[in-house]
Structure formats: C-alpha cells, structure tokens
Amino acid sequence: MSFVKLTASALAIAAVSATTASARDQVQIAGSSTVLPYATIVAEAFGENFDFPTPVVEGGGSGAGRKKMCEGVGENTIDIANSSSRIKQSDIDLCGSNGVSEIMEVRFGYDGIVFASDINGPSFAFTPADWFNALAKEVVVDGKLVANPNKSWADTNGSLPAQDILAFIPGTKHGTREVFDKKVLEAGCKATGAYDIFLAAAEGETDKKKKKAAKKACHALRTDGVSVDIDGDYTETLARLAANSNAIGVFGLSFYQNNTDKLVVATMDGVTPSTETVASGEYPVSRPLFFYVKKAHLGVIPGLQEYIDFFVSDDMAGPDGPLAEYGLVSDPELAKTQEMVAAGVAMGPLN
C-alpha cells in the first residue's frame, strides 16, 4: 500500500486545527502499557526542559492506541500511538478511511519477554517446546494429537522441576501476547511436530489459508485453569505471583529488571535475558518498541516535533540515557531513526 497526500477534507480539518491550536497546546499520546513508562519519563523530562506543556500520556493497549490515532485528523484526536507491536494493515486501512494518510513509524528500542517466578523458588531453563507442551490445548503424544495431559513442568521436560503448571500470561489485548504467541507458542508448536499435524489437517483453499489455520491451532490454549490471561499490566501479574508462589509469570525485561528483589528469571534456549542479549538478538524472545506519529499534526500541535526529536535523542533513548536505566535496550540503529524523525519521513508499505 502506498500513502497518498491528504484529502481536501483532511487538509481542511488540519487547517481548522492550526487556527485553534491554543485550544490544545499539549501533545496527546495513548497506547501500549509497555511503552507507557518510557513515554512518561520522556514527557516529564520534556516538560521540564522545553517551553511546552508536559505531554499527556495514557495507556489502554497497543491496538487501542493505534485505533485512537486512526480516528481522524484534528485537535480532538491524539497525536501519537505507543505500540509494543508493529502496526497492522487493518490499522493503516482504518487510518486511511478517516483521512490519516501519512504515519511516521518510530522504532526507539527493544524489550525482551521474560519468564520469571518467585525468587525463593527453583530455577527454570525453558525452551519454547516446554511452554507449548505446558499450555497448549492439544499436544503430540506418540505421534498423535491429544488433549494436554501434562500436570507439572517435569511432565513437559524431565529436566525441569516437578512443579505444578500455573502460568500467568498476557491477555489477548496486551501487546506482549503477540510476541508470546509467535515466538513461544508457534516456535514450540513447530519444535514438537504439532504444527505439521495441524497443517496436514487444516482446511483452506490455499496454502496461505492452511498455514494460518495451523498457526491458529498452535495458539489454542487449555482451559482447565493452569493458563491464566492477565489483561492488566505487569503489576497485576506480579501481584498474582505474590499470591501463588509456584506460578510462572510473563513480563517485559524492563519490568523484571526493576523487580529483581522479588523475581528469578528463566533462561530460554539456554540464553539469559539481558539488555546485551536482547540488543544482539541472541535472546530469542524479544521485540522492537514503536510509537506512531500522525504527520498531519506536525507543525499544528505545539511541541510535537520537538517531543519526538527529544524522545529518540541520545540523551533519552541512547545506551546511557534514562530509558536504558529503566530497562530499555537501546536500538543499535538509533542514529538512523534520529535522521528519519528529523526529516519527517512517513512509513512506506508494510513488508
């Protein structure tokens, strides 16, 4: 999909916004709960160091934030959507239908997805196959798919502790769920041979549809209470672990690093999650973090350009900045992002 210039109606809305900018002189941002603390740190520092009001930063989830951004152009719509997953074509289509024809995609760093448990409990060395065998609705036994019979982690892998399976995972509306589904469940599904069985049985007119059906089957989870969706933020997951010391929780790396007095982290495929292993790509369960900017608001909403420049600056998003101190893994290609933001380059078609 190629982006087109603003429609006449969208330009009219933007023009009205320009004449009424005094009615809203604060940058408005919504979206990912994972990105929320990073954006809040930037917004507060921005308010202290620039002659603009402190931006208003709200959560609500990645998908909800992108949807709000795509509601239209004008001062009654937000300027930026924070996102812990990449924008979808459906979002872009919604934006286009509402006159939001140019979007800047800003990748500002990386976050790892970690698997942590009570600090006083046993240590775990996981593989994606372990998690699939623990949580999937159906698993492979003797070459056939059966309803998941596993009760303890030792049932999934004899080298793991004989601790009852209880996992607090991100809910389906949480940005973390997408990377969990793809890099843990799908990877484990393929490693155990379940994907091949699902694919062979999949219905669909094309290979693409069959593969989509097989992946959907890989994501299907057991419903007997050992897999619990958490729709809130990581503080809720931590609270659940405090009440269930034998459980495993899924967290963002930065959240874990701020709670090492309470949690012990597991390895995944033999790699310990850290800022170094995530930045290098060695740790297998990681993701880039983004925010999306409505280009039509640049030059209209006071401070918007200055805010995004500041966000991706070395002082904020660099390896020695406050975001790294909080847990962000600095993007090795941050300089390219800075150039793109300064030039106001809109994103092209999705790859």
C-alpha positions as CSV (number, residue, x, y, z in Angstrom):
1,M,0.0,0.0,0.0
2,S,1.4,3.4,-0.9
3,F,0.4,6.5,1.0
4,V,-1.3,9.4,-0.7
5,K,-1.4,13.1,0.1
6,L,-4.0,14.4,2.5
7,T,-7.5,14.7,1.1
8,A,-9.1,18.1,0.8
9,S,-11.3,17.3,3.8
10,A,-8.4,16.2,5.9
11,L,-6.5,19.4,4.9
12,A,-9.5,21.4,5.9
13,I,-9.5,19.7,9.3
14,A,-5.8,20.3,9.7
15,A,-6.3,24.0,8.8
16,V,-9.0,24.4,11.4
17,S,-6.7,22.8,13.9
18,A,-3.9,25.2,13.1
19,T,-6.2,28.2,13.8
20,T,-7.4,26.6,17.1
21,A,-4.2,25.2,18.4
22,S,-4.5,27.2,21.5
23,A,-7.4,25.1,22.5
24,R,-5.0,22.2,22.8
25,D,-1.4,23.1,23.4
26,Q,-0.4,19.7,24.8
27,V,0.8,16.7,22.8
28,Q,-1.6,13.8,23.4
29,I,-0.4,10.2,23.4
30,A,-2.1,6.8,24.1
31,G,-1.4,3.1,23.7
32,S,0.9,0.4,24.9
33,S,1.2,-0.3,28.7
34,T,4.8,-1.5,28.0
35,V,5.8,1.8,26.3
36,L,3.8,3.9,28.8
37,P,6.6,4.2,31.5
38,Y,9.2,5.1,28.8
39,A,6.9,7.7,27.3
40,T,6.1,9.1,30.7
41,I,9.8,9.5,31.5
42,V,10.3,11.4,28.2
43,A,7.2,13.5,28.7
44,E,8.1,14.6,32.2
45,A,11.7,15.5,31.1
46,F,10.3,17.3,28.1
47,G,8.0,19.4,30.2
48,E,11.0,20.3,32.5
49,N,13.4,21.2,29.7
50,F,11.3,22.8,27.0
51,D,8.9,25.7,26.8
52,F,6.0,23.5,26.0
53,P,3.5,21.9,28.4
54,T,4.2,18.3,29.5
55,P,2.6,15.9,27.0
56,V,-0.4,13.9,28.2
57,V,0.4,10.1,28.1
58,E,-2.2,7.5,28.6
59,G,-2.2,3.7,28.3
60,G,-5.0,1.5,27.0
61,G,-3.1,-1.0,25.0
62,S,-1.2,-1.0,21.6
63,G,-4.2,-1.8,19.5
64,A,-6.5,0.7,21.3
65,G,-3.8,3.4,20.9
66,R,-3.4,2.8,17.2
67,K,-7.2,2.8,16.8
68,K,-7.5,6.1,18.5
69,M,-4.7,7.6,16.3
70,C,-6.7,6.5,13.3
71,E,-9.9,8.1,14.3
72,G,-9.1,11.2,12.1
73,V,-7.1,14.4,11.9
74,G,-7.7,17.4,14.1
75,E,-7.1,18.6,17.7
76,N,-9.8,16.3,19.1
77,T,-7.7,13.3,18.1
78,I,-4.5,12.1,19.6
79,D,-1.1,12.8,18.0
80,I,0.9,9.6,18.9
81,A,0.1,6.0,19.4
82,N,2.6,4.0,21.5
83,S,2.9,0.4,20.5
84,S,4.7,-2.8,21.6
85,S,3.8,-4.5,18.4
86,R,4.1,-3.3,14.8
87,I,1.2,-1.5,13.2
88,K,-1.2,-3.8,11.2
89,Q,-2.5,-3.3,7.7
90,S,-6.0,-3.1,9.2
91,D,-4.8,-0.1,11.3
92,I,-3.4,1.6,8.2
93,D,-6.6,1.0,6.3
94,L,-8.7,2.5,9.2
95,C,-6.4,5.5,9.2
96,G,-6.7,5.9,5.5
97,S,-10.5,5.7,5.6
98,N,-10.5,8.5,8.2
99,G,-8.1,10.9,6.4
100,V,-5.0,9.9,8.3
101,S,-2.9,9.3,5.2
102,E,0.7,9.7,6.5
103,I,2.1,8.0,9.5
104,M,5.7,8.1,10.9
105,E,6.8,4.8,12.3
106,V,9.4,5.3,15.1
107,R,11.3,2.3,16.5
108,F,13.0,3.6,19.6
109,G,14.4,0.4,21.2
110,Y,13.8,-3.2,22.2
111,D,12.1,-5.0,25.0
112,G,12.7,-8.7,25.9
113,I,9.9,-11.0,27.1
114,V,11.0,-12.9,30.1
115,F,9.6,-15.8,32.2
116,A,10.0,-15.2,35.9
117,S,9.0,-16.8,39.1
118,D,9.3,-16.3,42.9
119,I,12.8,-15.5,43.9
120,N,12.7,-18.2,46.6
121,G,11.6,-20.9,44.2
122,P,13.5,-23.2,41.8
123,S,15.3,-22.0,38.7
124,F,14.0,-22.9,35.2
125,A,15.7,-23.4,31.9
126,F,12.9,-23.3,29.3
127,T,12.6,-23.9,25.6
128,P,9.5,-22.8,23.6
129,A,8.6,-26.5,23.3
130,D,8.3,-26.7,27.1
131,W,5.8,-23.8,27.1
132,F,3.8,-25.2,24.2
133,N,3.6,-28.6,26.0
134,A,2.6,-27.0,29.2
135,L,-0.2,-24.7,27.9
136,A,-1.4,-25.9,24.5
137,K,-4.9,-27.3,24.2
138,E,-3.6,-30.3,22.3
139,V,0.0,-31.7,22.3
140,V,1.7,-34.6,20.5
141,V,1.9,-37.9,22.3
142,D,3.2,-40.9,20.3
143,G,2.8,-39.1,17.0
144,K,-0.8,-38.1,17.6
145,L,-2.6,-35.0,18.9
146,V,-4.2,-35.5,22.3
147,A,-5.8,-33.2,24.9
148,N,-3.0,-31.8,27.0
149,P,-2.4,-34.3,29.9
150,N,0.6,-32.5,31.5
151,K,0.3,-31.5,35.1
152,S,3.8,-30.4,36.1
153,W,6.7,-28.8,34.3
154,A,8.6,-32.1,34.7
155,D,5.9,-33.7,32.6
156,T,6.8,-31.4,29.7
157,N,10.6,-31.8,30.1
158,G,12.2,-34.2,32.6
159,S,14.9,-31.8,33.4
160,L,12.5,-29.2,34.7
161,P,11.3,-29.0,38.4
162,A,8.3,-31.2,39.3
163,Q,6.3,-28.0,40.0
164,D,2.6,-27.8,39.1
165,I,2.0,-25.9,35.9
166,L,0.5,-22.5,36.6
167,A,1.2,-19.6,34.2
168,F,0.1,-16.0,34.2
169,I,0.4,-14.9,30.6
170,P,-0.6,-11.6,28.8
171,G,-4.2,-11.3,27.8
172,T,-5.1,-11.2,24.1
173,K,-5.4,-7.4,24.1
174,H,-1.9,-7.0,25.6
175,G,1.0,-6.1,23.3
176,T,3.1,-8.8,24.8
177,R,0.7,-11.5,23.8
178,E,1.6,-11.2,20.1
179,V,5.3,-12.0,20.6
180,F,4.4,-14.7,23.1
181,D,2.1,-16.4,20.6
182,K,4.6,-16.1,17.7
183,K,8.0,-16.7,19.4
184,V,7.0,-19.1,22.1
185,L,3.8,-20.9,21.2
186,E,4.4,-21.1,17.5
187,A,8.0,-21.9,17.9
188,G,7.2,-24.6,20.4
189,C,4.4,-26.0,18.2
190,K,6.8,-26.4,15.4
191,A,9.6,-27.9,17.5
192,T,7.2,-30.6,18.9
193,G,5.8,-31.5,15.5
194,A,2.3,-30.3,16.3
195,Y,2.4,-27.7,13.6
196,D,2.9,-30.2,10.9
197,I,-0.1,-32.3,12.1
198,F,-2.2,-29.2,12.4
199,L,-1.2,-28.1,8.8
200,A,-1.9,-31.6,7.4
201,A,-5.4,-31.4,8.8
202,A,-6.1,-27.7,8.0
203,E,-8.9,-26.7,5.7
204,G,-8.4,-23.9,3.2
205,E,-8.4,-23.2,-0.5
206,T,-4.7,-22.1,-0.5
207,D,-1.5,-22.9,1.3
208,K,-1.6,-19.5,2.9
209,K,-5.0,-20.1,4.5
210,K,-3.9,-23.6,5.7
211,K,-0.8,-22.2,7.3
212,K,-2.9,-19.5,9.0
213,A,-5.3,-22.2,10.3
214,A,-2.3,-24.2,11.6
215,K,-0.9,-21.2,13.4
216,K,-4.3,-20.5,15.0
217,A,-4.4,-24.1,16.2
218,C,-0.9,-23.6,17.8
219,H,-2.3,-20.6,19.7
220,A,-5.2,-22.6,21.2
221,L,-4.7,-22.9,25.0
222,R,-6.0,-25.3,27.6
223,T,-9.0,-24.1,29.6
224,D,-8.5,-26.0,32.8
225,G,-7.2,-23.1,34.8
226,V,-3.4,-23.6,34.5
227,S,-3.1,-20.9,31.8
228,V,-4.4,-17.6,33.1
229,D,-4.7,-14.5,30.9
230,I,-3.8,-11.2,32.6
231,D,-5.5,-8.3,30.9
232,G,-3.9,-5.6,33.2
233,D,-0.3,-4.5,33.3
234,Y,2.7,-6.3,34.8
235,T,1.9,-5.1,38.3
236,E,-1.1,-7.3,38.2
237,T,0.9,-10.3,37.1
238,L,3.4,-9.6,39.9
239,A,0.6,-9.5,42.4
240,R,-0.7,-12.8,41.2
241,L,2.7,-14.4,41.6
242,A,2.9,-13.0,45.2
243,A,-0.3,-14.9,45.9
244,N,0.8,-18.0,44.0
245,S,4.5,-18.6,44.7
246,N,4.5,-21.8,42.5
247,A,3.4,-19.9,39.3
248,I,5.4,-18.6,36.4
249,G,4.7,-15.1,35.0
250,V,5.4,-13.5,31.7
251,F,6.9,-9.9,31.9
252,G,8.7,-7.3,29.9
253,L,12.5,-7.3,30.6
254,S,12.4,-3.8,32.0
255,F,9.7,-4.7,34.5
256,Y,11.7,-7.7,35.6
257,Q,14.9,-5.7,36.0
258,N,13.1,-3.4,38.3
259,N,11.8,-6.3,40.5
260,T,14.9,-8.5,40.8
261,D,14.4,-8.5,44.6
262,K,11.2,-10.4,44.0
263,L,11.7,-12.5,40.9
264,V,14.1,-15.0,39.4
265,V,14.3,-15.1,35.6
266,A,14.5,-18.3,33.5
267,T,16.7,-18.9,30.5
268,M,15.2,-19.5,27.1
269,D,17.0,-21.8,24.8
270,G,20.0,-21.5,27.1
271,V,20.2,-17.7,26.9
272,T,19.7,-15.5,29.9
273,P,17.7,-12.3,29.0
274,S,19.6,-9.1,29.5
275,T,20.0,-5.8,27.7
276,E,23.0,-7.2,25.9
277,T,21.4,-10.5,24.7
278,V,18.3,-8.7,23.6
279,A,20.2,-6.0,21.7
280,S,22.4,-8.6,20.0
281,G,19.4,-10.8,19.0
282,E,20.9,-13.7,21.0
283,Y,17.9,-13.9,23.3
284,P,15.1,-15.4,21.2
285,V,12.0,-13.8,22.7
286,S,12.3,-10.1,22.2
287,R,10.6,-7.4,20.2
288,P,11.1,-3.8,19.0
289,L,9.1,-1.0,20.6
290,F,7.5,1.7,18.5
291,F,5.5,4.9,18.5
292,Y,3.4,6.1,15.6
293,V,3.1,9.8,14.8
294,K,0.3,11.4,12.8
295,K,2.2,13.6,10.3
296,A,-0.7,15.9,9.7
297,H,-0.3,17.2,13.3
298,L,3.3,18.2,12.9
299,G,3.5,22.0,12.8
300,V,-0.1,22.1,14.1
301,I,0.2,20.8,17.6
302,P,2.8,22.8,19.5
303,G,5.8,20.8,20.6
304,L,5.0,17.6,18.7
305,Q,8.1,17.7,16.5
306,E,10.3,18.7,19.5
307,Y,8.9,15.9,21.6
308,I,9.6,13.1,19.1
309,D,13.1,14.6,18.4
310,F,13.7,14.5,22.1
311,F,12.4,11.0,22.6
312,V,14.9,9.5,20.2
313,S,17.8,11.6,21.2
314,D,20.9,10.0,22.6
315,D,20.2,11.9,25.9
316,M,16.9,9.9,26.3
317,A,17.0,6.7,24.2
318,G,20.7,6.2,24.0
319,P,22.6,3.4,25.9
320,D,23.5,5.8,28.7
321,G,20.1,7.6,28.9
322,P,17.3,7.4,31.5
323,L,15.3,4.9,29.3
324,A,18.2,2.5,29.3
325,E,18.4,2.9,33.1
326,Y,14.8,1.9,33.3
327,G,15.4,-1.2,31.2
328,L,15.1,-0.2,27.5
329,V,17.5,-1.9,25.2
330,S,18.9,0.9,23.1
331,D,18.4,0.4,19.3
332,P,21.8,-0.1,17.6
333,E,20.4,1.8,14.6
334,L,19.2,4.8,16.7
335,A,21.1,7.3,14.6
336,K,19.1,6.3,11.5
337,T,15.9,6.7,13.5
338,Q,17.0,10.2,14.5
339,E,17.6,11.1,10.9
340,M,14.3,9.8,9.8
341,V,12.4,11.6,12.6
342,A,14.2,14.9,11.8
343,A,13.3,14.6,8.2
344,G,9.7,13.7,8.9
345,V,9.8,10.5,6.7
346,A,6.4,8.7,6.6
347,M,6.4,4.9,6.7
348,G,6.2,3.0,3.4
349,P,4.2,-0.2,2.7
350,L,4.4,-2.9,5.3
351,N,7.0,-5.6,4.5
